[in-house]
Amino acid sequence: MSQGAGFHAFVAELEYSMYVVTAAAHGERDGCLVGFATQASIHPPRFLVCLSVKNRTFRIAADARMLAVHLVAADQRDLAELFGGETADEVDKLTRWPWREGPDGVPILADVENVFLGRVLDRFDFGDHVGHLLEPMAARHEGDVDPLGFKQARDIEAGHPA
Ligand SMILES: Cc1cc2nc3c(=O)[nH]c(=O)nc-3n(C[C@H](O)[C@H](O)[C@H](O)COP(=O)(O)O)c2cc1C
């Protein structure tokens, strides 16, 4: 097995939660489905969100001070399809899902029980994704959720293919 094929097979076995990450800057706003995200430290609390350089959300996040990280529930396939299957380069996703403006204008999506606002502390060029290291500033936890997993979402055709 080649190194590339082996790694591809390895990551295809992984399961991880899906999020919608939103950003606002210069009067523009957007959000996209994200799987490359994880808690990165406990003390201090830190979370890493990786955005594809192809995404409009990335271009907005480049100038954003805050990102909102929404945990997608297993029964919110519609949310994942909208924010993962459409790009705001073509469709204004935020006219199709209710939201309100949070700090710095970042969209806070309705009907998402677990969401936190993170201040961008640093950005890391990983290749075709840029890691955004977040310091949580505020969080809404309205109940335990069964998160939508990568394996349930990977058949969605990304608005901006990797
Ligand atoms: C299962 C799945 C996982 C994805 N993971 C990421 C990710 O970790 N980071 C990212 O930037 N985009 C990811 N995407 C792609 C974006 O959600 C997608 O291209 C979106 O349409 C971009 O929208 P935008 O151009 O409005 O930002 C993923 C898509 C799918 C279907």
The ligand as an ORCA input file, in Angstrom:
! r2SCAN-3c Opt
* xyz 0 1
  C     -18.413     16.221      5.433
  C     -17.833     17.586      5.126
  C     -16.780     18.064      5.890
  C     -16.211     19.322      5.607
  N     -15.188     19.781      6.395
  C     -14.689     21.017      6.158
  C     -13.667     21.548      7.002
  O     -13.205     20.912      7.951
  N     -13.225     22.805      6.753
  C     -13.714     23.568      5.718
  O     -13.291     24.712      5.548
  N     -14.660     23.076      4.866
  C     -15.162     21.823      5.078
  N     -16.131     21.332      4.258
  C     -16.483     22.065      3.050
  C     -17.395     23.289      3.216
  O     -18.353     23.106      4.251
  C     -18.127     23.565      1.878
  O     -17.214     23.618      0.798
  C     -18.977     24.824      1.915
  O     -19.879     24.760      0.844
  C     -18.168     26.101      1.825
  O     -19.038     27.197      1.872
  P     -18.546     28.722      1.734
  O     -17.807     28.849      0.429
  O     -19.831     29.511      1.771
  O     -17.677     29.000      2.900
  C     -16.718     20.096      4.537
  C     -17.794     19.612      3.786
  C     -18.335     18.366      4.052
  C     -19.493     17.886      3.233
*
